[in-house]
Amino acid sequence: MKRVIAMTLALILLLCGCGGKAETPTLPETTAAPTTEPTAEPTAVPATEPTEPPATEPEVYVNPLNGEILDEPFTGRVFANTVSNMRENIPHVGVTQADILFECYVNMDSIVRCLALYTDIENVDAIGSTRSTRPMFNQLAQHYDLILSHAGGSKQTLEDLESRNVESINIDSWAVATTGASFRDEDSGRAYENTLYGIGSGIKAYAESEGFPMTLERDYGLDFTDDGTPEGGAEAKDISITLTYRSAKKETRMVYDESLGKYVFNQYGEAMADLNTGEPEAFRNVIVMYASISNVGLYHVADYDAGGTGYFACGGRIIPISWLCGGDKEPFRFFTESGEPLELGRGNTYIAICTSESPVVY
């Protein structure tokens, strides 16, 4: 019996020795979750105040013929009226209200006439004395799209006018005169042909009745500034312009009046003043255009496409200039000797168109 117990104990010990110490089961390794740094809070974009659009200069509108400031663009028509400039037909009437006054020889037999341009002809009570048109005036009317009022003309002149498609009014015809576009001052003591005067409001009304367009947007080629006195110009308080064509000569003097800031038109030995109002016939700007002038039949014509040189005076000073023209319906453009666009003083302008043989003395 003792033997059996002993064997049993031995067997138990043997089994325990073979297994050794019992191992503690281990859990499978786990990967630690990566630690992340706390993310920085998003930076707030600073609020910006709404920005005002950059300030723009208000658009400035100007009268295209005299540079005066307007409340709105000028889109009307420019009217022109022929004016006699012979000794027996001065003083003029209504020329002081013109924006531009052209003076030139128109005939081979030494006739000098003027063409007065208006942006507001409606307010001119009388213009004249009015005489017939000439090819030189027809050309100007074509270049500037003018509505031209005149006292008829020769067959050659009227055919030339028609060929240029100029809108024109013969205020010497009975049909027009009875509409209130003109009158004759038979008490003036002048020869009958020198007694015709245009009436601005009547001329405009007749143009409207004829169906002429009353609006037109175009370039008139002129630049203006408040003070048009040319920089570096020579002193010129008394300017003598001797319009010359072959043996024909006619002197115009422009005398600067400090109180007016303008040049007073002098001719035939006297200062010009309006016959009705006594207002001096004075101009802020004076331009001399040397042009290539020839004659067709009895009348002068100018080759404006060729351009030319000349002079510009304002504020008592004068400079040489050049000018050009780009075609029959293009305006004249004026430049300084250095090629910069010429700036005129705000106000009216006198322009002499003459040959290069016409001396300018100041």
C-alpha positions in Angstrom: 0.0 0.0 0.0 2.8 2.3 1.0 4.4 1.4 -2.3 1.4 2.5 -4.3 1.2 5.9 -2.6 4.8 6.5 -3.1 4.6 5.9 -6.8 1.6 8.2 -7.1 3.5 11.0 -5.5 6.5 10.4 -7.8 4.3 10.6 -10.8 2.8 13.9 -9.7 6.2 15.4 -9.1 7.4 14.2 -12.5 4.5 15.8 -14.2 5.1 19.1 -12.4 8.8 19.1 -13.4 8.2 18.5 -17.0 5.8 21.5 -17.3 8.0 23.8 -15.3 6.5 27.0 -14.1 3.2 27.8 -15.7 3.4 30.8 -18.2 1.1 33.7 -17.9 -0.7 34.1 -21.2 0.2 37.5 -22.9 -2.2 39.8 -24.8 -1.4 40.6 -28.4 0.6 43.8 -28.7 -1.5 46.8 -29.6 -0.2 49.8 -31.6 -0.6 52.9 -29.6 -2.7 55.6 -31.2 -0.4 58.3 -32.5 -0.6 61.4 -30.4 -1.3 64.6 -32.3 -0.4 68.0 -31.3 -3.5 70.2 -30.8 -4.1 72.1 -34.0 -3.9 75.8 -33.8 -7.2 77.5 -34.2 -7.6 79.1 -37.7 -6.5 82.7 -37.8 -9.4 85.0 -38.5 -9.0 87.2 -41.6 -9.3 90.8 -40.5 -12.5 92.4 -41.7 -11.9 95.1 -44.4 -14.0 98.1 -44.8 -15.6 98.3 -48.3 -13.4 100.6 -50.4 -14.7 103.6 -52.2 -14.1 103.5 -56.0 -11.3 106.0 -56.9 -12.7 109.5 -57.4 -13.0 110.5 -61.1 -12.9 114.0 -62.4 -16.3 115.2 -63.6 -16.4 115.4 -67.4 -16.0 119.0 -68.6 -18.0 120.1 -71.7 -16.9 123.0 -73.8 -18.2 125.0 -76.7 -16.2 123.6 -79.6 -15.7 127.0 -81.2 -14.9 129.2 -78.2 -13.9 126.9 -75.4 -16.5 128.2 -73.0 -17.6 125.7 -70.3 -21.0 124.1 -70.9 -23.4 122.1 -68.8 -23.8 119.5 -71.5 -22.1 118.5 -74.8 -22.7 120.8 -77.7 -24.5 118.8 -80.4 -26.2 121.6 -82.3 -25.4 122.9 -85.8 -22.9 125.7 -86.5 -24.3 128.4 -88.7 -22.2 130.8 -90.9 -23.2 134.1 -92.5 -21.3 136.0 -95.2 -20.3 139.5 -94.3 -19.1 142.3 -96.5 -15.8 143.8 -95.5 -15.4 146.6 -98.0 -14.7 150.1 -96.7 -18.2 151.4 -97.7 -19.9 148.6 -95.7 -18.4 149.0 -92.3 -19.1 149.1 -89.4 -20.3 145.5 -89.2 -23.4 144.3 -87.4 -23.6 141.2 -85.3 -20.0 140.1 -85.8 -19.2 140.7 -82.1 -21.4 137.7 -81.3 -19.5 135.4 -83.7 -17.4 132.6 -82.3 -15.0 132.7 -85.2 -14.5 135.3 -87.9 -12.6 134.4 -91.1 -11.3 137.1 -93.4 -9.9 136.5 -96.9 -9.7 137.6 -100.4 -12.5 136.0 -102.4 -12.2 137.6 -105.9 -9.4 138.4 -108.3 -10.6 142.0 -108.4 -9.5 142.6 -104.8 -12.8 141.9 -102.9 -12.2 141.0 -99.2 -15.1 139.4 -97.3 -15.6 137.8 -93.9 -17.4 134.6 -92.8 -18.9 134.7 -89.3 -19.5 131.4 -87.5 -22.0 131.0 -84.7 -22.9 128.2 -82.3 -25.9 130.2 -81.1 -27.1 132.2 -84.1 -30.7 132.2 -82.7 -29.8 135.1 -80.3 -28.2 137.4 -83.0 -30.7 140.0 -84.1 -28.9 141.2 -87.2 -25.8 140.1 -89.2 -24.2 141.9 -92.0 -24.3 143.5 -94.2 -24.8 140.2 -95.9 -23.4 139.6 -99.4 -23.2 136.7 -101.8 -21.2 133.6 -101.1 -17.9 132.7 -102.8 -16.0 129.4 -103.4 -13.6 130.2 -100.4 -16.7 130.3 -98.1 -18.2 127.2 -99.7 -15.0 125.4 -98.9 -15.1 126.5 -95.3 -18.7 125.4 -95.0 -17.8 122.0 -96.4 -14.9 121.6 -93.9 -17.0 122.4 -90.9 -20.5 121.1 -91.9 -21.8 124.6 -91.6 -25.3 125.8 -92.5 -24.4 128.7 -94.7 -26.6 131.8 -95.1 -25.8 134.2 -97.9 -27.2 136.6 -100.5 -27.1 134.3 -103.5 -24.1 134.2 -105.8 -23.0 133.8 -109.4 -23.8 130.7 -111.5 -20.2 129.4 -111.0 -20.4 130.0 -107.2 -23.8 128.4 -106.8 -22.8 125.3 -108.8 -19.7 125.0 -106.7 -21.9 125.2 -103.6 -24.1 122.5 -104.8 -21.2 120.2 -105.8 -19.9 120.4 -102.2 -23.4 119.4 -100.8 -23.4 122.3 -98.4 -26.7 123.0 -96.7 -27.3 126.7 -97.5 -29.9 129.4 -97.4 -30.2 132.3 -99.8 -31.7 135.0 -97.5 -31.9 137.4 -100.4 -34.6 135.4 -102.1 -38.2 136.6 -101.8 -39.4 133.2 -100.4 -36.9 133.3 -97.6 -37.1 136.9 -96.8 -40.8 136.7 -96.2 -40.2 134.1 -93.5 -38.3 136.5 -91.2 -34.8 135.3 -92.0 -33.6 138.7 -93.3 -34.4 142.4 -93.8 -33.1 145.4 -95.7 -32.1 148.6 -94.0 -32.9 151.0 -96.8 -32.4 154.0 -94.5 -28.7 153.2 -94.0 -27.6 155.4 -96.8 -25.7 152.5 -98.4 -26.2 151.1 -101.9 -29.1 148.8 -102.1 -26.9 145.6 -102.5 -25.3 146.5 -99.2 -28.4 146.8 -97.1 -29.3 143.1 -96.5 -29.0 141.7 -93.0 -29.6 138.2 -91.7 -31.8 137.6 -88.6 -30.5 134.7 -86.5 -33.7 133.3 -85.2 -35.3 133.4 -88.7 -32.3 131.8 -90.3 -32.5 128.9 -87.8 -36.2 128.5 -88.2 -36.0 128.4 -91.9 -33.2 125.8 -91.8 -35.5 123.7 -89.6 -38.4 124.1 -92.0 -36.1 122.9 -94.8 -35.5 119.7 -92.9 -31.8 120.4 -92.2 -30.6 118.3 -89.3 -30.3 120.4 -86.2 -28.0 118.1 -84.3 -24.5 117.0 -85.3 -21.7 115.5 -83.3 -18.3 116.1 -84.8 -14.8 117.3 -84.1 -14.0 121.0 -84.8 -10.3 120.6 -84.3 -9.7 123.3 -81.6 -8.2 123.0 -78.1 -8.7 125.6 -75.4 -7.2 126.6 -72.1 -8.0 129.3 -69.5 -4.9 131.4 -70.4 -3.9 131.0 -74.1 -1.0 133.3 -73.9 1.7 131.4 -75.8 4.7 130.4 -73.7 7.9 132.0 -75.0 6.0 134.2 -77.4 7.3 137.5 -78.6 5.6 140.6 -77.4 2.8 141.6 -79.9 0.5 144.4 -78.8 0.0 145.7 -82.3 -0.1 143.3 -85.1 -0.3 144.3 -88.8 -1.5 141.7 -91.3 -1.3 142.7 -94.9 -3.4 140.3 -96.9 -1.8 140.1 -100.3 -2.8 138.4 -103.5 -0.5 139.4 -106.4 -0.8 143.2 -106.6 -3.9 143.4 -104.3 -3.2 144.4 -100.7 -5.4 145.0 -97.7 -4.2 145.8 -94.2 -5.8 144.5 -91.0 -4.4 145.6 -87.6 -5.1 143.8 -84.3 -4.4 146.1 -81.4 -4.3 144.5 -77.9 -6.6 146.1 -75.3 -5.4 145.2 -71.8 -8.8 146.0 -70.2 -10.6 143.6 -72.6 -7.8 141.0 -72.7 -8.6 141.0 -76.5 -7.3 142.3 -79.8 -9.5 145.1 -81.3 -10.0 144.7 -85.1 -8.7 147.8 -86.9 -9.0 148.4 -90.6 -9.4 151.4 -93.0 -7.9 153.6 -90.3 -10.5 152.9 -87.6 -11.3 150.5 -84.8 -14.2 148.3 -85.5 -17.3 148.5 -83.3 -20.8 147.1 -83.8 -22.9 149.6 -85.8 -26.0 149.0 -83.5 -24.5 148.5 -80.1 -21.1 150.3 -80.2 -19.4 147.2 -78.7 -15.7 146.9 -79.8 -15.1 144.2 -82.4 -12.4 142.4 -80.4 -11.0 138.9 -80.4 -9.3 136.8 -77.7 -7.3 134.8 -80.3 -5.7 135.9 -83.6 -4.6 133.3 -86.2 -2.9 133.9 -89.5 -3.1 130.9 -91.9 -0.7 130.9 -94.8 -2.4 128.8 -97.5 -1.8 127.9 -101.2 -4.4 130.1 -102.9 -5.2 130.2 -106.6 -8.1 131.2 -108.8 -10.7 129.4 -110.7 -12.4 131.8 -113.1 -13.0 135.0 -111.2 -12.8 133.5 -107.7 -10.1 132.3 -105.3 -9.9 128.7 -103.9 -7.4 127.4 -101.4 -5.6 124.0 -101.3 -6.2 123.2 -97.6 -5.0 119.6 -98.0 -1.5 121.0 -98.4 -1.5 122.5 -94.9 0.8 125.4 -94.1 2.4 127.7 -91.5 1.3 130.9 -89.9 1.1 132.8 -86.6 -0.9 132.7 -83.4 -1.4 135.6 -80.9 -3.1 135.7 -77.6 -2.6 137.8 -74.4 -0.3 140.2 -76.2 2.2 137.6 -77.4 2.7 135.8 -80.7 4.4 132.6 -81.9 4.9 130.9 -85.3 2.6 127.9 -85.9 1.8 125.2 -88.4 -1.5 123.8 -89.5 -2.9 120.9 -91.5 -6.2 119.5 -92.8 -7.0 115.9 -93.5 -9.6 116.2 -96.2 -12.6 118.2 -97.6 -14.8 117.6 -94.6 -12.0 117.8 -91.9 -11.4 120.8 -89.7 -8.1 122.7 -89.6 -5.7 121.6 -86.8 -3.1 124.0 -85.4 0.3 123.1 -83.9 3.2 124.9 -82.2 6.6 124.8 -83.8 7.5 121.8 -81.6 4.5 119.9 -82.9 2.2 120.1 -79.9 -1.5 120.9 -80.4 -2.0 124.6 -80.1 -4.1 125.7 -77.2 -6.3 128.8 -77.7 -7.5 131.1 -75.0 -11.2 130.6 -74.1 -13.1 133.1 -76.3 -13.7 134.2 -79.8 -11.1 133.9 -82.7 -10.2 136.0 -85.8 -8.6 134.0 -88.6 -7.0 135.5 -91.7 -6.5 133.2 -94.6 -3.9 134.6 -97.0 -0.9 133.8 -99.2 2.6 133.4 -97.8 3.4 136.7 -99.4 1.3 138.4 -96.8 3.6 140.1 -94.2 2.8 139.9 -90.5 4.5 142.7 -88.5 4.4 143.1 -84.7 
